[in-house]
Amino acid sequence: MEQTAVRRYIERYFQAFATHVMESHPDYLSVTLPVEVDKDIGNRPFYWTWVEKMNLPYQPLTLTFFFNDQVPQGLRGEPLHFGSARLAQIFQSARNHGRFVCMYEQTPFLQSMASPLRGKRSVPLVPWLGLNVKLSFICDKKKDVLCYFGVNLHQPRLVHDFYPFLKRLTLSPSIPDYHFTLDRRLSLDDAVILMKQETERIVAAHDASWAEKARERLQEEIEILEAYYDSLSEKVREDESEDDEEASADVEPFVSEEEQQPVASGGQANDISLNQERSPSSPASATEPAVPAGPMRILDFLRMNGIQETPKEAIVQEDWQASSPTEEKERRIAELKWQYEPRIELTFINGGIFYLQNQPPFHQ
């Protein structure tokens, strides 16, 4: 999305909310935000909570957006480009406020009087329900199909490519003079059911080879994963058997340290004990803990300062246990199924009620 497209989109967005434009320059745009836009992109929810709770007058917020690197000195603002956080907020605001609309076709009065209904005083407008949906075929790959459905609510029938037809018309949120709307003989729920049936027909007519190929790739990945874990478990068994053989070969009679050290005579033992008691460097005679000369570990520092240490018995070890190979294998197989398993999703984009004088072409 180039900067020129961003500029056009921003101008249309502010024009839809009747935003007051303070200054329009080729390099920047300064606007005063209305209430709806301020709540969406102003980033001051606490201010609005305070104003609405205290019933205070609204202080408008003024923003300046830059569209290139040439920023005038002394002018405060923010750059606006595709991918910026502010533009993402504007996109979300447009989706929230423009997700469903009600529009009327605007036809010149003279043109309407030149129609076959010229002798009548008013011109009828036919109600249509238009829905834009996205049909997604998802596996490890993804394919999106956009469907533009239109349903005539006065004489029930469904047409495709309704949105491209609307782009050729002049629409407005207010009904034009000397026009009236026909009654709706089909409810909105019935129109939605009709669109769902048409969507199912499109899915049934779509080539299903993509799903078969996705399941084949899934089966190949599962076979590779199972072969890996089978070899891993076999290697673990071989290592355990080798450790058992080495342990059985290295068994020796246990001899304690007291038995290994020679027993000193009585006089020598007494001299050693007296020297230990008189030694100034003995830990028993030290009044403060010794500080190690090298770098200190965090655990040693905590122990020196008397900070309580949690005993190992009080630590819950369930969350810290490593997964077994079987559990890890099942988890990775579930991830592969989520990635490769074919599925179809239907997403609603936007829609509206449209009262039209011209009728879109009908293709069976």
matplotlib code that plots the C-alpha trace (Angstrom):
import matplotlib.pyplot as plt

x = [0.0, 1.7, 1.6, -0.7, -3.2, -2.8, -3.6, -6.7, -8.0, -7.4, -9.2, -12.2, -12.2, -12.3, -14.9, -17.2, -17.2, -17.5, -14.2, -13.1, -9.9, -7.7, -5.0, -4.5, -1.0, 0.6, 3.0, 0.7, -2.9, -4.2, -7.7, -9.9, -11.3, -15.1, -16.3, -16.6, -13.1, -11.5, -12.8, -11.4, -8.0, -7.4, -5.8, -7.3, -9.9, -9.4, -10.2, -13.5, -14.4, -13.9, -15.7, -18.7, -18.9, -18.6, -20.8, -18.1, -17.8, -15.7, -12.3, -11.5, -8.3, -6.2, -3.8, -1.4, -0.3, 2.8, 2.9, 6.6, 9.9, 9.7, 8.5, 8.3, 10.2, 8.2, 5.2, 4.3, 2.8, 3.3, 4.2, 1.4, 2.3, 1.1, 2.0, 1.9, -0.1, -2.2, -3.2, -4.1, -6.4, -8.1, -8.6, -10.3, -12.4, -13.6, -14.5, -16.4, -18.5, -18.8, -19.4, -23.1, -24.7, -28.0, -27.7, -30.1, -29.4, -29.3, -30.8, -31.3, -34.9, -35.1, -33.8, -36.3, -39.1, -37.9, -38.4, -41.6, -42.8, -42.8, -46.5, -46.3, -45.1, -42.6, -40.1, -39.9, -36.6, -36.2, -34.6, -31.5, -29.4, -25.7, -23.1, -19.4, -17.9, -14.6, -14.5, -11.2, -9.8, -7.2, -4.6, -0.8, -1.6, -4.5, -6.8, -9.3, -12.3, -14.3, -18.0, -20.2, -23.8, -26.9, -30.5, -33.6, -35.8, -38.9, -38.8, -36.6, -33.6, -29.9, -27.2, -23.4, -20.9, -23.2, -20.5, -18.9, -22.4, -22.8, -19.5, -21.0, -23.9, -24.2, -25.2, -26.1, -27.3, -30.4, -33.3, -33.7, -36.7, -39.7, -38.6, -40.2, -39.1, -40.9, -41.8, -39.6, -41.3, -38.2, -36.8, -33.1, -32.8, -34.3, -31.9, -28.9, -30.1, -30.3, -26.7, -25.6, -27.2, -25.4, -22.1, -22.6, -23.2, -20.0, -18.0, -19.5, -18.7, -15.1, -12.3, -11.6, -8.2, -6.6, -8.0, -6.8, -3.3, -3.2, -4.2, -1.4, 1.1, -0.2, 0.2, 3.8, 4.7, 3.1, 5.1, 8.4, 7.6, 6.7, 10.0, 12.0, 10.5, 10.8, 14.5, 14.7, 13.1, 15.3, 18.4, 17.2, 16.8, 20.3, 21.8, 20.0, 21.3, 24.9, 24.7, 23.4, 26.3, 28.9, 27.4, 27.5, 31.2, 32.3, 30.9, 33.5, 33.3, 32.4, 35.0, 34.3, 36.6, 37.3, 38.6, 40.7, 42.4, 45.0, 44.0, 46.2, 47.6, 45.9, 48.5, 48.4, 44.7, 44.6, 47.1, 45.1, 41.9, 43.7, 45.2, 41.7, 40.2, 43.0, 43.1, 41.8, 40.6, 38.3, 34.7, 33.5, 35.4, 34.4, 31.8, 30.8, 30.5, 33.4, 33.0, 34.4, 37.1, 35.9, 32.5, 29.6, 26.6, 23.1, 22.4, 25.5, 24.5, 21.0, 22.4, 24.9, 22.2, 19.9, 17.2, 15.0, 15.4, 12.4, 13.1, 12.9, 10.1, 7.8, 8.4, 5.7, 7.5, 4.5, 4.8, 8.6, 8.7, 9.9, 7.5, 7.9, 8.7, 5.2, 3.6, 5.9, 5.0, 1.3, 1.6, 3.6, 1.1, -1.7, 0.2, 0.7, -3.1, -3.9, -1.5, -2.4, -5.9, -8.1, -10.9, -13.2, -14.0, -16.6, -15.8, -18.3, -16.5, -19.3, -22.7, -25.8, -29.3, -29.4, -32.5, -31.9, -33.7, -31.4, -31.3, -28.1, -27.9, -29.1, -27.0, -28.4]
y = [0.0, 3.1, 6.5, 7.9, 5.1, 5.7, 9.4, 8.7, 6.2, 8.6, 11.4, 9.1, 7.9, 11.4, 12.5, 9.7, 11.0, 14.7, 15.5, 19.1, 19.4, 22.2, 22.1, 20.0, 20.0, 17.7, 16.5, 16.4, 16.6, 18.2, 17.3, 17.8, 14.5, 14.0, 12.0, 8.6, 8.9, 10.2, 7.2, 4.8, 6.3, 9.0, 6.6, 8.3, 6.0, 7.4, 10.9, 9.7, 7.8, 10.9, 13.2, 10.9, 10.2, 13.9, 15.1, 17.6, 19.3, 17.6, 19.0, 18.0, 16.4, 17.6, 15.3, 15.9, 13.0, 13.1, 11.1, 11.5, 12.3, 16.1, 17.3, 21.1, 22.3, 23.2, 21.1, 18.2, 15.1, 11.5, 9.6, 7.5, 4.6, 1.0, -1.1, 1.7, 1.3, 4.4, 3.1, -0.2, 1.6, 3.4, 0.2, -1.3, 1.7, 1.6, -2.1, -1.4, 1.5, 0.3, -3.4, -3.0, -0.1, 1.1, 2.9, 4.3, 4.7, 8.3, 8.9, 12.3, 13.4, 14.2, 10.8, 9.2, 11.2, 10.1, 6.5, 4.5, 5.5, 9.1, 9.5, 8.6, 11.0, 8.7, 6.1, 2.7, 1.4, -2.4, -3.6, -5.8, -7.6, -7.6, -9.7, -10.0, -13.2, -15.0, -18.7, -20.2, -23.6, -24.3, -27.0, -26.5, -24.1, -21.6, -20.5, -17.6, -17.1, -13.9, -14.1, -11.1, -12.2, -10.1, -11.2, -9.4, -9.1, -8.0, -10.8, -13.4, -14.3, -14.4, -12.9, -13.0, -10.2, -7.8, -5.6, -4.8, -3.9, -1.5, 0.3, 1.5, 3.2, 6.4, 5.6, 7.7, 7.1, 9.2, 8.4, 10.8, 12.9, 11.5, 7.9, 5.3, 1.8, -1.4, -3.8, -6.7, -10.1, -12.1, -11.8, -11.3, -14.8, -16.4, -14.4, -15.6, -19.2, -18.8, -17.5, -20.5, -22.9, -21.1, -21.4, -25.1, -25.5, -23.6, -25.8, -29.0, -27.9, -27.0, -29.5, -31.7, -32.8, -30.2, -32.0, -35.5, -34.2, -32.5, -35.8, -37.6, -35.0, -35.4, -39.2, -38.8, -36.5, -38.8, -41.8, -39.8, -38.8, -42.3, -43.7, -41.0, -41.9, -45.6, -45.2, -42.9, -45.5, -48.2, -46.1, -45.4, -49.2, -49.9, -47.2, -48.5, -52.1, -50.8, -48.9, -52.0, -54.0, -51.4, -51.1, -54.8, -55.0, -52.1, -53.3, -53.1, -53.6, -50.3, -49.0, -45.9, -43.0, -43.8, -47.2, -45.8, -43.1, -44.3, -43.9, -41.3, -41.8, -40.3, -37.5, -36.5, -36.4, -34.1, -31.8, -31.6, -30.7, -28.0, -26.5, -26.4, -24.6, -22.0, -21.3, -17.8, -18.8, -21.5, -21.2, -21.6, -18.5, -16.3, -13.6, -12.9, -15.2, -15.3, -13.5, -15.5, -13.7, -14.7, -14.0, -14.8, -16.9, -15.7, -18.6, -18.0, -14.3, -15.2, -17.7, -15.1, -12.5, -14.9, -15.0, -18.0, -20.8, -22.8, -26.5, -28.9, -30.8, -27.7, -27.2, -28.7, -30.9, -31.9, -28.8, -29.2, -32.8, -33.4, -34.9, -38.6, -39.5, -40.9, -37.6, -35.6, -37.8, -37.4, -33.6, -33.3, -35.5, -33.3, -30.2, -31.9, -32.7, -29.1, -27.9, -30.4, -31.5, -29.9, -27.6, -24.9, -21.6, -19.0, -15.4, -12.5, -9.3, -6.7, -6.1, -3.9, -3.2, -1.4, 0.2, 0.2, 1.3, -0.4, -4.2, -6.3, -9.0, -12.4, -15.4, -18.9]
z = [0.0, -1.2, 0.5, -2.1, -1.4, 2.4, 1.9, -0.2, 2.4, 5.3, 3.5, 2.8, 6.4, 7.8, 5.2, 6.3, 9.8, 8.7, 10.4, 10.4, 8.4, 9.8, 7.2, 4.1, 2.8, 0.2, 2.9, 5.9, 7.1, 10.3, 11.6, 14.6, 15.7, 16.3, 19.3, 17.5, 15.9, 19.1, 21.1, 18.4, 17.7, 20.3, 22.8, 25.9, 27.4, 31.0, 29.7, 28.2, 31.3, 33.4, 30.9, 30.6, 34.4, 35.3, 32.4, 31.3, 27.9, 25.3, 24.4, 20.8, 20.0, 17.0, 15.2, 12.4, 10.1, 7.9, 4.6, 3.7, 5.2, 4.6, 7.9, 8.5, 11.4, 14.5, 13.4, 15.8, 14.3, 13.5, 10.3, 8.9, 6.7, 6.0, 9.0, 11.6, 14.8, 14.1, 10.6, 12.1, 14.6, 11.7, 9.8, 12.9, 13.4, 9.8, 10.2, 13.4, 12.0, 8.4, 8.8, 8.0, 6.1, 4.7, 1.4, -1.2, -4.9, -6.0, -9.5, -11.1, -10.9, -14.6, -15.5, -13.2, -14.8, -18.2, -17.2, -18.0, -14.5, -15.6, -15.1, -11.4, -8.8, -7.0, -8.1, -6.2, -4.8, -4.5, -1.2, -1.6, 1.0, 0.0, 1.9, 1.1, 2.5, 2.3, 1.7, 2.9, 1.9, 4.6, 5.1, 5.2, 2.3, 2.1, -0.7, -0.3, -2.5, -2.2, -2.8, -3.3, -2.8, -3.3, -2.5, -3.7, -0.6, -2.6, -5.3, -3.8, -6.0, -5.5, -7.7, -7.7, -8.1, -6.3, -4.9, -8.3, -9.5, -6.6, -7.4, -10.6, -8.8, -6.9, -3.3, -0.3, 3.3, 2.7, 0.5, -2.5, -3.2, -5.0, -4.2, -1.9, -0.8, -1.6, 1.2, 2.1, 1.4, 2.4, 5.9, 6.6, 8.2, 5.1, 2.9, 5.0, 4.7, 1.0, 0.9, 3.0, 0.6, -2.3, -0.4, 0.1, -3.6, -4.4, -2.0, -3.4, -7.0, -6.0, -6.9, -3.8, -4.9, -2.6, 0.4, -0.8, -1.4, 2.0, 3.7, 1.8, 3.0, 6.5, 6.4, 5.1, 8.0, 10.5, 9.2, 9.3, 12.9, 14.0, 12.5, 14.3, 17.7, 17.1, 16.5, 19.5, 21.8, 20.5, 21.1, 24.7, 25.3, 24.0, 26.2, 29.3, 28.6, 28.2, 31.5, 33.3, 32.0, 33.0, 36.4, 37.0, 35.9, 38.1, 41.4, 44.2, 48.0, 49.8, 52.1, 54.3, 54.7, 58.4, 57.4, 54.6, 56.9, 59.5, 63.1, 64.8, 68.3, 71.4, 71.8, 68.1, 68.1, 71.1, 69.5, 66.3, 68.2, 70.3, 67.2, 65.5, 68.6, 68.7, 65.0, 64.3, 60.9, 62.3, 61.2, 64.8, 65.9, 63.0, 63.8, 60.2, 57.2, 54.9, 51.6, 48.6, 46.7, 43.2, 41.6, 43.9, 42.8, 43.5, 45.7, 47.9, 48.2, 49.4, 52.0, 53.3, 53.8, 55.7, 53.0, 53.5, 51.0, 49.9, 50.7, 47.7, 49.4, 49.2, 45.4, 43.2, 40.8, 38.6, 36.4, 36.0, 34.9, 31.3, 28.9, 28.0, 24.4, 24.0, 25.2, 23.0, 20.0, 20.6, 20.9, 17.7, 15.8, 17.0, 15.7, 12.4, 12.1, 13.0, 10.2, 7.4, 8.1, 5.4, 6.5, 5.1, 6.9, 6.0, 7.2, 7.0, 5.8, 5.5, 4.1, 4.1, 2.9, -0.4, -2.0, -5.8, -8.9, -11.3, -11.1, -11.3, -14.0, -12.9, -13.8, -13.0]

ax = plt.figure().add_subplot(projection="3d")
ax.plot(x, y, z, "-o")
ax.set_aspect("equal")
plt.show()
